[in-house]
Every structure is written in C-alpha cells, then in structure tokens.
Amino acid sequence: MANKRLTILLECAIFASVAMVLSFIPFDIGSSFSVSLGMIAMYVIAIRRGFWAAGFSGLLWGLLHFITSKAYILTPTQAFLEYIVAFLFIAFAGVFAKQVRAALKEDHFSKALGYAWLTMLIGGVARYFWHYVAGVIFWGEYAFKGWSAQLFSVVMNGISCLATVIVCGIVVSIMMKTAPKLFLPKSK
C-alpha cells in the first residue's frame, strides 16, 4: 500500500513537471488569451489516477509557476486564487476517470473518448471559473474600452478555456488511441 501511494505521488510530481515544461511553449496571444498546453499532462494524470491525484498534480503545477517566475502576480490574494485554488480545481478533470479507464480496458474506445472529453471539459471549466473570478476582481481595469470587467473576463477566460480543452483534448485523444496503456496504471 505504501509503495502504491509513493508511486502515485511520484507520478503526480512528474506530470506536474511535464505540465510546467509544456507551459514554456509560447501559445499566448496578448496577456489575456492563452492555450494552456500543460493541461495535456493534467488530463493524462487525471484520467490515469483520478480526482485526488489530479488535484495534487494541479497544486504542484500551480506552485511551480512561482518557482519558475511564470506567475503574474498583482496581489497575494490574486496569486492564491489563480495559482493555488484554480490549479487545485483541475481535480475535476478526474471525475469520470474510472469510467474512461473501464471503457479502455474493455476496448470500447468511443465510450472512453466520450467520457474523457466530458471529464476534460469539466476540469477545464472548473479551473477557468477561478480565473474568471480573478479576472473580474483583479484584472477588470485591463478590460477593453466600453467592456465591463465581467464581460472581459468571461470572454477572455471562456475563449482560453475552450481553446485549451479543444487543443489539449485532441492531443489526449490521439494519445488514448495510440498509447491507451498510458492511462491504465498497473495494479499491485
């Protein structure tokens, strides 16, 4: 049992590190829109290990933003909301992990893919909800002329969320098709 927990913790750290590396690939348009490629690694660990592992990996990835100077910090509260809370909520990408893995084990690829897309969408929306909240509270002064903070935040974070889910979802779908064992940890 202790070996299994250690294995899961190590996997979480590895996937968080991979997510951080992927974050350095420039995929930003301006300061308000980006595709978060690190979510590829988060979706893999979420499907592979489930809710709690995804949350822990997300937390580690969020903390790595501070260490690598990739965090955009206005206030301590904003930093906490966007790099701790938002990244913890990546856990929701693991809500249907058992269903995805079960479908993969039974060679029901289309069923696995459906659950995977659903769980990736839930995880993406859960994370970006907190970026929306931070956008309204902290980033509203950067809104386009004539736009409210709410409209600016929902448009920018909504587009970023959808683009991230679509781009990362396509990559994860290809990975599920070509390397399904990546999503199926060995039982001990």
N, C-alpha and C positions, 0 to 999 in steps of 0.2 A: 504494500500500500504506500509506504514512504517513497519507494522508487517511482511509482506511478505519479505521485504528486510532484516529485522533483522533476520528472520528465516533462510534465505539463508546464511547470514554472519555467523550465529552460526553453521549451518551445515558445512560450509567451514572450520571453526576452528576445529570442531570435527573431520572431515575427515582428516585434516592436522595432527592432533594429533594422530589419529589412524595410519596414514602413518608413522609417526615418531616412534611409538611403534613397528610397523612391521619392521622398519629399524634396530632395535636392534636384530632381529633374524639373527643369522650368516648364511649367504648364499654367502660368498665370497670365491674365490679361488685365493690366492695371492692378490696383491694390484691392479691388473689391470682388473680382471674379477669379476663380481658380478651379482646376480639376485636381483633386487630392489623390494622387496616384498611390499614396501609402495605404489607401483603403483596400487595395488589392490584397496586401498581406493581412489586413484586419479581417477581410471577408474569409480568407482561407482559414485563419485560426478560429474564427467564429464558427464556421461550418465544421471544422475538424474537431474542436473541443467544446463548443457551446458557449452559453451566456457568460458564465463567470470568467472563463479564460479570455473571452473577447473583451470583457470589461477591464481585466487586469492588463492585457496587452495594450488596450487603448490608453489606460492610465500611464503605462510606461512610455508609450509613444508621445503622449502629451508632455510628460516630464522631459523627454529628450529634446523637445523644442526649446526649452530653457537652456539646456546644456550646450546646444549647438547654435544658440543665438538665432533661431528661426522663429521665435515668438515675437509677435507685435504687441507690445505692452503699453497701454495708456495708464492704467491704474492696477493696483493689486487685485481688486475685485474683478475687473475685466479679464485679467490674466487667469484668475482662478476659474471664472465662468467658461472661458474659451479653451483653456488648455488642460483643465482638470475635469470639470463637470461634463463638458461637451465630449471629451475623449472617453470618459467613463461610460457615456451613453452609447458608445459603439457596441457595448454588450448586447444591445437589442438586435444586432446582426446575427446573434446566435439563437434566437427564439425558435427557429424551425430547424436547427442543426440536426437533431435526431431524425427528423423526417427526411432530410436530404441524405444523410448517411444510410438510412434504412433503404431508401429508393436506390441509391448507388449499389449497395450490397446485393439487391435483388435485380440488378441490371435494368431498372426502369429509369433510363436516362431522362426522358422528357418530364417525368414526375419529379425527379431530383432537381432538374433545371427549374421547374416551376416554383418549387419550394425555395430553391436557392435565390431566385430573383425576388421572391416575396421577402425573404429574410434580409437580403441586401438592401432592399428599399426601406424596410423598417429601420434597420441600423443606420442608414444614411440620413433618413428624416429625423431620427432621434438625436443624432449628433448635430445636424444643421439647425434643429429647432433652437438649440442653445446659442449657436452663432447668430441666429435671427434675433434672439432676446438681447444679446450683447450689442448687436447692430443698432437696435432701437435705443438702448440705454446709452451706449458709449460712442457709437460711430455716426449717429444721426447728423452731426454737424458737417459731415462729409457728403451728405446727400446732394444729388443734382438739384440745381435751382428749380424751385417750384415743387419738389418732391418732399413728402413727409418722411420722417425717419422710418416709420412703419413700412411705407411703400418701397423706399430704397432698400431696406433690409430684406423684405420678403422677395423682392425681385432679384437682388444680387445673391442672396443666400439660397433662394429657390433654384435659380439657374445653376449655381455652383453645385448644389445638391444633386439635381437631376443629371447634370453633365458627369459628375463623379460616379453616380450609380450606374449610368449607362456605359461609360468608358471602362470602369473597373469591372462591371458586370460582364461585359463582353470578354474581357481578359480572363476572368474567373470561369466563365462558361467554356472557353477554349481549354483552360487547364482541367476542368472537370471531364471534358471529353477525351483529352489526350493523356491525362495522368490522374485518373479517379482515385488511385491509392493514396495520393497526397492528402485527400480529405478523409481517409479512413485509417485512423491510428491503430496500431497493433494492440490487441487486448492482452493483458498479462494477468 
